[in-house]
Amino acid sequence: MLGSLAIAPAVDAASNWVVHVASTNSGEAKATVLPAAPASPAAACTSPASNKTIKVTWTAVTHATTYTVYQSTTSATGTYTPVATGVTTTSWTSGTTAGNYWFKVAALIGTTWTSPESAATTENTISASSCAAN
């Protein structure tokens, strides 16, 4: 029985995707290209601010089929939880309550590959009567 061989990932400079090559037990080599994280996510209050909604937008990732949006209410480096999965566009609008919010986005290709999470958005603060990006 042959063992599994994994080769260190390499970055494809043209697409900024990570390529992993591995050998299966049958001796076949397989290469998979993993998506890069969505670049430059942004979050902004929608109008009117009294609606307490934040629209998160990001740059499309080549070959992505859906996106997952993550939210933190503690800090940009805090714990993030998924708040929207299966998003098929490059924007998502949250319904929120008063508080501070940061968002990250990950791209999915099919049902198998998920990119790393993007960088965090700037802080968005919702109060009882207003919404502001900090």
SERO-4910 file (N, C-alpha, C, O; in steps of 0.05 Angstrom, whole numbers):
BEGIN
 pado doro    nc1    nc2    nc3   cac1   cac2   cac3    cc1    cc2    cc3    oc1    oc2    oc3
  Met    A     17    -24      0      0      0      0     18     25      0     36     27     17
  Leu    A     13     42    -18     29     67    -20     18     88     -1     -6     89      4
  Gly    A     36    104     10     29    125     28     21    150     13     22    151    -11
  Ser    A     12    170     28      4    195     16     27    214     17     42    215     36
  Leu    A     31    229     -4     53    249     -7     41    276    -10     24    280    -28
  Ala    A     49    295      6     39    322      4     63    341     -2     83    338     11
  Ile    A     59    359    -20     80    378    -27     71    405    -17     47    412    -18
  Ala    A     90    421     -7     84    447      4     68    464    -16     74    462    -40
  Pro    A     49    479     -8     33    495    -26     50    517    -40     69    527    -28
  Ala    A     42    523    -64     55    545    -79     34    565    -87     11    558    -91
  Val    A     41    590    -90     23    611    -98     25    616   -128     47    620   -138
  Asp    A      3    615   -142      2    621   -170      1    652   -172    -19    664   -165
  Ala    A     23    664   -182     25    693   -183      3    706   -200     -5    729   -194
  Ala    A     -6    693   -221    -26    706   -239    -53    708   -225    -67    728   -230
  Ser    A    -60    689   -208    -87    690   -196    -85    694   -166   -106    699   -153
  Asn    A    -62    693   -154    -58    695   -125    -72    672   -110    -80    675    -87
  Trp    A    -76    649   -124    -89    626   -111    -67    607   -101    -45    607   -112
  Val    A    -73    592    -81    -54    572    -70    -59    546    -84    -82    537    -86
  Val    A    -38    533    -93    -40    507   -107    -28    486    -88     -5    489    -79
  His    A    -43    465    -83    -34    442    -67    -32    418    -85    -50    413   -101
  Val    A    -10    403    -83     -7    378    -99     -4    355    -79     12    357    -60
  Ala    A    -18    334    -83    -16    311    -65    -19    285    -82    -33    285   -102
  Ser    A     -7    264    -73     -9    238    -86    -28    221    -69    -26    220    -45
  Thr    A    -46    207    -83    -65    190    -69    -52    162    -65    -30    158    -75
  Asn    A    -66    144    -51    -55    117    -48    -53    103    -74    -37     84    -76
  Ser    A    -68    110    -94    -66     97   -120    -43    107   -137    -39     98   -159
  Gly    A    -28    126   -126     -5    137   -141    -11    160   -159      6    171   -173
  Glu    A    -37    168   -161    -44    190   -177    -38    217   -163    -42    219   -139
  Ala    A    -27    235   -179    -22    262   -168    -47    279   -173    -58    278   -195
  Lys    A    -54    295   -154    -77    313   -157    -68    341   -150    -54    345   -130
  Ala    A    -77    361   -165    -71    388   -159    -98    403   -155   -116    399   -171
  Thr    A   -100    419   -134   -124    434   -130   -116    463   -126    -95    469   -114
  Val    A   -132    480   -136   -127    509   -134   -147    520   -114   -171    518   -119
  Leu    A   -137    531    -93   -155    542    -72   -158    572    -77   -140    586    -85
  Pro    A   -182    583    -72   -187    611    -76   -173    629    -56   -168    621    -33
  Ala    A   -165    652    -65   -154    672    -47   -177    685    -31   -200    683    -40
  Ala    A   -171    699    -10   -191    713      5   -202    737    -11   -186    749    -26
  Pro    A   -227    743     -8   -237    767    -22   -221    792    -13   -215    794     11
  Ala    A   -215    809    -31   -199    833    -24   -217    856    -16   -240    859    -26
  Ser    A   -207    872      1   -219    898      8   -249    898     15   -264    912      2
  Pro    A   -257    882     35   -286    885     42   -290    912     55   -272    923     68
  Ala    A   -314    922     52   -322    947     64   -350    944     76   -365    928     67
  Ala    A   -355    960     96   -382    960    109   -390    989    113   -374   1005    122
  Ala    A   -415    995    107   -425   1022    110   -454   1021    118   -468   1002    110
  Cys    A   -463   1040    133   -491   1042    140   -507   1048    115   -499   1062     97
  Thr    A   -531   1037    115   -549   1043     93   -567   1066    101   -569   1072    125
  Ser    A   -580   1078     82   -598   1101     88   -626   1092     91   -634   1074     76
  Pro    A   -642   1103    108   -633   1121    129   -620   1106    152   -625   1082    156
  Ala    A   -603   1120    167   -588   1107    189   -606   1096    210   -598   1077    224
  Ser    A   -631   1106    213   -649   1096    233   -658   1067    227   -669   1054    245
  Asn    A   -653   1057    203   -659   1029    196   -641   1009    210   -647    985    212
  Lys    A   -618   1019    220   -598   1001    234   -590    978    216   -590    955    225
  Thr    A   -582    984    192   -572    963    174   -545    971    164   -539    995    160
  Ile    A   -528    951    159   -501    955    149   -498    939    124   -504    915    124
  Lys    A   -489    951    102   -484    937     77   -455    930     75   -438    948     75
  Val    A   -448    905     72   -421    895     69   -417    889     39   -433    875     27
  Thr    A   -395    900     27   -389    895     -1   -360    885     -3   -344    891     14
  Trp    A   -354    870    -24   -327    860    -28   -322    855    -58   -341    856    -74
  Thr    A   -297    850    -65   -289    845    -92   -294    816    -99   -288    798    -82
  Ala    A   -304    810   -122   -309    782   -130   -283    766   -131   -262    777   -138
  Val    A   -285    741   -125   -263    722   -127   -268    705   -152   -290    693   -154
  Thr    A   -249    702   -169   -252    686   -193   -260    658   -186   -248    645   -169
  His    A   -280    648   -200   -290    621   -197   -306    616   -171   -315    593   -166
  Ala    A   -310    636   -155   -326    632   -130   -355    627   -138   -366    640   -156
  Thr    A   -367    609   -124   -396    603   -129   -413    616   -108   -436    625   -115
  Thr    A   -404    618    -84   -418    632    -62   -398    644    -43   -374    639    -45
  Tyr    A   -409    660    -25   -392    673     -4   -405    668     23   -429    664     25
  Thr    A   -389    670     44   -398    669     71   -389    695     85   -366    703     82
  Val    A   -408    708     99   -402    733    113   -400    726    143   -418    713    154
  Tyr    A   -379    736    155   -374    732    184   -376    758    199   -370    779    187
  Gln    A   -385    757    224   -388    782    239   -375    779    267   -377    757    279
  Ser    A   -363    801    276   -353    802    304   -366    826    317   -370    847    304
  Thr    A   -372    824    342   -383    846    358   -363    854    380   -370    870    397
  Thr    A   -339    843    380   -320    849    401   -296    866    391   -289    885    404
  Ser    A   -285    859    368   -262    875    357   -255    864    329   -266    843    321
  Ala    A   -237    878    315   -228    869    289   -214    842    290   -214    827    271
  Thr    A   -202    837    313   -187    811    316   -203    792    334   -193    771    342
  Gly    A   -228    799    340   -244    782    357   -254    757    344   -246    750    322
  Thr    A   -272    743    358   -284    719    348   -305    726    327   -322    743    332
  Tyr    A   -304    712    304   -324    717    283   -342    693    280   -334    670    283
  Thr    A   -368    699    276   -387    677    271   -401    682    244   -405    705    236
  Pro    A   -408    661    230   -421    665    204   -449    676    208   -464    667    225
  Val    A   -455    697    193   -482    709    194   -497    706    168   -521    711    167
  Ala    A   -483    699    146   -496    694    121   -480    674    105   -455    678    102
  Thr    A   -492    653     95   -479    633     79   -493    631     52   -517    638     50
  Gly    A   -479    621     32   -492    618      6   -498    643     -9   -516    644    -26
  Val    A   -484    665     -2   -489    691    -15   -478    689    -43   -455    682    -47
  Thr    A   -494    696    -63   -485    693    -91   -478    719   -104   -471    720   -128
  Thr    A   -479    741    -90   -471    767   -100   -447    777    -84   -438    764    -65
  Thr    A   -437    801    -90   -414    812    -76   -423    833    -56   -408    852    -51
  Ser    A   -446    830    -45   -455    848    -23   -476    833     -7   -489    814    -15
  Trp    A   -479    842     18   -498    831     37   -506    853     56   -489    868     65
  Thr    A   -531    855     63   -540    875     82   -550    862    108   -566    843    107
  Ser    A   -540    872    130   -547    861    156   -569    877    169   -572    901    164
  Gly    A   -585    864    185   -604    877    202   -592    875    230   -588    853    240
  Thr    A   -585    897    242   -571    897    268   -585    912    289   -604    927    284
  Thr    A   -575    909    313   -583    925    336   -560    943    344   -539    942    332
  Ala    A   -565    960    363   -543    978    372   -519    962    380   -521    942    394
  Gly    A   -495    972    372   -470    958    379   -449    965    359   -452    981    341
  Asn    A   -426    951    363   -403    955    345   -400    929    328   -403    907    339
  Tyr    A   -393    932    303   -392    909    285   -368    911    267   -360    932    257
  Trp    A   -356    887    262   -335    883    242   -343    859    225   -356    841    235
  Phe    A   -335    859    200   -343    837    182   -319    826    167   -300    841    161
  Lys    A   -320    800    160   -301    787    142   -317    771    122   -340    764    127
  Val    A   -304    764    100   -317    748     79   -299    726     70   -274    730     68
  Ala    A   -310    703     63   -295    681     51   -310    672     26   -334    673     24
  Ala    A   -294    663      6   -305    653    -19   -306    623    -19   -289    610     -8
  Leu    A   -327    612    -32   -329    583    -35   -330    576    -64   -342    590    -80
  Ile    A   -316    554    -71   -317    543    -98   -331    517    -96   -321    498    -83
  Gly    A   -355    515   -108   -371    490   -105   -377    486    -75   -384    505    -61
  Thr    A   -376    461    -67   -381    454    -39   -356    444    -25   -358    436     -2
  Thr    A   -333    446    -38   -309    434    -28   -289    453    -17   -277    449      4
  Trp    A   -284    475    -31   -261    493    -25   -271    519    -14   -289    532    -25
  Thr    A   -259    528      8   -265    554     20   -239    570     22   -218    559     30
  Ser    A   -240    595     14   -216    612     16   -211    620     46   -228    615     63
  Pro    A   -188    631     51   -184    643     77   -203    666     81   -214    676     61
  Glu    A   -208    674    105   -226    697    110   -210    723    101   -186    724    103
  Ser    A   -225    742     92   -213    768     84   -204    783    108   -208    774    131
  Ala    A   -191    805    104   -185    824    125   -211    834    136   -232    833    123
  Ala    A   -211    844    161   -235    855    173   -241    883    162   -224    898    153
  Thr    A   -267    889    162   -276    916    154   -269    935    177   -261    926    199
  Thr    A   -272    960    172   -269    979    194   -293    976    213   -313    964    206
  Glu    A   -290    987    236   -312    985    257   -336   1001    247   -333   1023    237
  Asn    A   -360    990    251   -385   1004    246   -400   1005    272   -404    984    285
  Thr    A   -409   1028    280   -423   1031    305   -452   1039    300   -457   1058    285
  Ile    A   -470   1025    312   -498   1031    310   -507   1039    338   -504   1024    357
  Ser    A   -519   1063    340   -531   1072    365   -561   1072    362   -571   1064    341
  Ala    A   -575   1082    382   -604   1082    381   -614   1100    358   -636   1095    348
  Ser    A   -599   1120    350   -609   1138    329   -591   1142    306   -597   1157    287
  Ser    A   -567   1130    305   -549   1135    283   -531   1110    277   -531   1091    292
  Cys    A   -517   1112    255   -499   1091    246   -475   1105    235   -477   1124    219
  Ala    A   -451   1096    242   -427   1108    232   -404   1088    229   -401   1070    245
  Ala    A   -388   1092    208   -363   1076    205   -342   1092    220   -339   1116    216
  Asn    A   -327   1078    237   -305   1091    253   -279   1088    240   -259   1098    251
***
